[in-house]
Amino acid sequence: MTRILLTGASRGIGAAAKTALAERGAKVIGQATHSAADDMVDADFAEPPAAQQLWEETLARHGGEIDVLVNNAGLFQANPLSGSDIAWLDGWEDTMRINLTASAQLSRFAVKHWLERRVSGRIVHVASRAGHRGDSPDHWHYAASKGGMLALHKTIARAYAKDGIFSFAITPGFTDTAMADDYLESRGGAGLLADIPLGRVAEPEEIAEMIAWCALDAPPSMTGATLDANGASYVR
């Protein structure tokens, strides 16, 4: 049985991924800021100790072994340039801590865990199209955090492939979640779909299928790859 830690598991892409992985027979412990579910761990990544506490509790629940880490948790909030200096900086730092720093901490714990056990492991990073093409003027911080996640992913893949530690990234565009709904509304609603040749945003289940495949099936030679899922709104 594959033992998985999945962050951001309470809704949207994360909830769909949790279901998809469980249906494949994996044992999944999810993370959420607040949850009463037995297979979830509360961890607020805005607090510096949270990532380590989450890792240790999940490790204990999984009997001392974790096989796959899925970094999916994310914060998406507007941070306009017109705000005060301190408000803009606070918005930047909150997003970086939740979207990038916590993912880096958990990735570090995972890589050390696998190296010490001399076993293979996998990390799946759920980044964003914004990490490639940027985002709106109110979302510098979000784009930068996802670009940083992609750089983190590539570095891990290159450094540890020889040890059987594999890293995969997924870059969704707009996805049918509450987070994306807020963004679409802020950018003109349905008119923004004109930028998507597919004519619609992705469904969470589509991204979840990609997460499950990377976590369980993707061949080792694919380590370091980034899979786009944006309806051809950004091709490279």
C-alpha positions in Angstrom: 0.0 0.0 0.0 1.3 3.4 -1.0 1.4 5.9 1.9 0.7 9.5 0.9 0.7 12.9 2.5 -1.5 15.3 0.5 -1.7 19.0 1.4 -4.6 21.2 0.7 -6.9 18.1 0.8 -10.2 19.6 2.0 -11.6 21.0 -1.2 -11.2 21.5 -4.9 -8.2 19.8 -6.6 -7.0 18.4 -3.3 -10.3 16.8 -2.3 -10.6 15.3 -5.8 -7.1 14.0 -5.6 -7.7 12.4 -2.2 -10.6 10.5 -3.6 -8.7 9.4 -6.7 -5.7 8.2 -4.8 -7.9 6.3 -2.3 -9.8 4.6 -5.1 -6.4 3.4 -6.4 -5.7 1.7 -3.0 -3.4 4.3 -1.5 -3.5 5.3 2.1 -3.9 9.1 2.2 -3.4 11.4 5.1 -4.6 14.9 4.1 -3.8 18.3 5.4 -6.2 21.2 5.9 -6.1 24.3 8.0 -9.1 23.1 9.8 -10.8 19.7 9.5 -12.5 17.2 11.8 -12.0 14.2 9.5 -10.1 11.2 10.9 -7.8 11.0 7.9 -6.9 14.7 8.0 -4.3 16.6 10.0 -4.9 20.3 10.9 -1.9 22.5 9.9 -1.9 26.2 9.3 1.1 26.9 7.0 1.0 30.5 7.9 2.6 29.4 11.2 6.3 28.4 10.7 6.2 25.2 12.8 3.2 23.8 11.0 5.0 21.9 8.2 7.3 20.1 10.6 4.4 19.2 12.9 2.4 18.0 10.0 5.2 15.8 8.7 5.8 14.2 12.1 2.2 13.5 12.8 1.6 12.1 9.3 4.7 9.9 9.7 3.4 8.5 12.9 0.0 7.8 11.5 1.6 6.0 8.5 3.6 3.8 10.8 6.9 5.6 10.3 7.0 5.5 6.5 5.7 7.9 3.8 6.1 7.0 0.1 4.7 10.0 -1.7 4.3 13.7 -0.9 1.8 15.8 -2.9 2.3 19.6 -2.4 -1.1 21.0 -3.3 -1.9 23.5 -0.6 -2.1 27.1 -1.9 -3.3 30.6 -1.1 -4.7 32.8 -3.8 -5.6 36.3 -2.7 -5.3 39.6 -4.5 -2.5 41.9 -3.3 -3.0 45.3 -5.2 -0.1 47.7 -5.6 -2.3 50.4 -4.3 -2.3 48.9 -0.8 0.0 50.2 2.0 3.6 49.0 2.0 3.1 46.8 5.0 -0.1 45.3 3.7 1.6 44.5 0.4 4.6 42.9 2.1 2.3 40.9 4.5 0.4 39.6 1.5 3.6 38.7 -0.3 5.0 36.9 2.7 1.8 35.0 3.6 1.5 33.6 0.1 5.2 32.7 -0.1 5.0 30.8 3.2 1.9 28.9 2.4 2.6 28.2 -1.3 6.4 27.8 -1.4 8.1 27.7 1.9 5.8 25.0 3.4 6.2 22.9 0.2 10.0 23.3 0.4 10.0 22.3 4.1 7.9 19.2 3.4 10.0 18.3 0.4 13.1 18.5 2.5 11.7 16.3 5.2 10.6 13.8 2.5 13.9 13.7 0.7 15.8 13.2 4.0 13.4 10.5 5.0 13.9 8.5 1.8 17.7 9.0 1.8 18.0 7.8 5.4 15.9 4.7 4.6 17.6 4.2 1.2 14.3 3.8 -0.5 12.6 5.4 -3.5 10.1 8.2 -3.1 8.0 10.6 -5.2 7.0 14.3 -4.8 4.1 15.8 -6.9 4.1 19.6 -6.9 0.8 21.2 -8.0 2.0 24.5 -9.3 0.2 26.8 -11.8 0.2 28.1 -15.3 1.1 31.4 -13.6 4.5 30.0 -12.8 5.2 30.0 -16.5 3.4 33.0 -17.9 2.9 35.3 -14.9 -0.4 36.5 -13.5 -2.5 39.6 -13.0 -1.1 42.9 -11.6 -2.7 42.0 -8.3 -1.0 38.6 -8.1 2.8 39.1 -8.4 3.2 37.0 -5.2 1.1 34.1 -6.5 3.0 33.9 -9.8 6.4 34.2 -8.0 5.5 31.4 -5.5 4.5 29.0 -8.3 7.5 29.9 -10.3 9.6 29.1 -7.2 7.8 25.8 -6.8 8.8 24.8 -10.4 12.4 25.7 -9.7 12.3 23.6 -6.5 10.8 20.7 -8.4 13.5 20.8 -11.1 16.3 21.0 -8.5 15.0 18.0 -6.6 14.6 16.0 -9.8 18.2 16.6 -10.9 19.8 16.2 -7.5 18.1 12.9 -6.4 17.1 10.9 -9.5 20.2 8.7 -8.9 18.8 7.9 -5.4 15.4 6.8 -6.8 13.7 10.0 -5.6 11.5 11.4 -8.4 9.8 14.8 -8.7 6.9 15.7 -11.0 5.0 19.0 -11.4 1.6 19.8 -12.7 0.6 23.3 -13.8 -3.1 23.8 -14.0 -4.6 26.9 -15.6 -8.1 27.9 -14.5 -9.8 25.1 -12.7 -13.4 24.9 -11.5 -12.8 25.6 -7.8 -13.9 28.4 -5.5 -10.4 29.9 -5.7 -10.7 30.1 -9.5 -14.2 31.4 -9.4 -13.0 34.4 -7.4 -10.3 35.1 -9.9 -12.6 34.7 -12.9 -15.0 37.2 -11.4 -12.2 39.7 -10.7 -11.0 39.4 -14.3 -14.3 39.8 -16.2 -16.0 36.4 -15.7 -16.9 34.3 -18.6 -15.2 36.7 -21.1 -11.9 35.4 -19.9 -12.7 32.0 -21.3 -12.0 33.4 -24.7 -8.3 33.0 -23.9 -8.8 29.2 -23.5 -9.0 27.4 -26.8 -10.7 24.4 -25.2 -13.5 26.7 -24.3 -13.8 25.8 -20.6 -11.8 25.6 -17.4 -10.4 22.3 -16.1 -12.4 20.1 -13.7 -10.8 19.2 -10.4 -11.1 15.6 -11.3 -9.0 16.1 -14.4 -6.1 17.5 -12.3 -6.7 14.8 -9.7 -6.2 12.1 -12.4 -2.9 13.6 -13.3 -1.8 13.8 -9.6 -2.7 10.1 -9.1 -0.8 9.1 -12.2 2.3 11.0 -11.2 2.1 9.7 -7.6 1.6 6.0 -8.6 2.4 5.3 -12.3 4.6 7.8 -14.0 7.8 6.2 -15.2 11.1 7.2 -13.5 12.4 8.6 -16.7 9.8 11.3 -16.5 11.3 12.8 -13.3 11.8 16.5 -13.7 8.8 16.9 -16.1 6.1 19.5 -15.8 2.6 18.6 -17.1 0.5 21.5 -18.3 -3.3 21.4 -17.9 -4.7 24.7 -19.2 -6.8 24.0 -22.2 -4.0 25.3 -24.6 -4.3 28.8 -23.1 -0.5 28.6 -22.6 1.7 26.3 -24.7 5.4 26.0 -24.6 
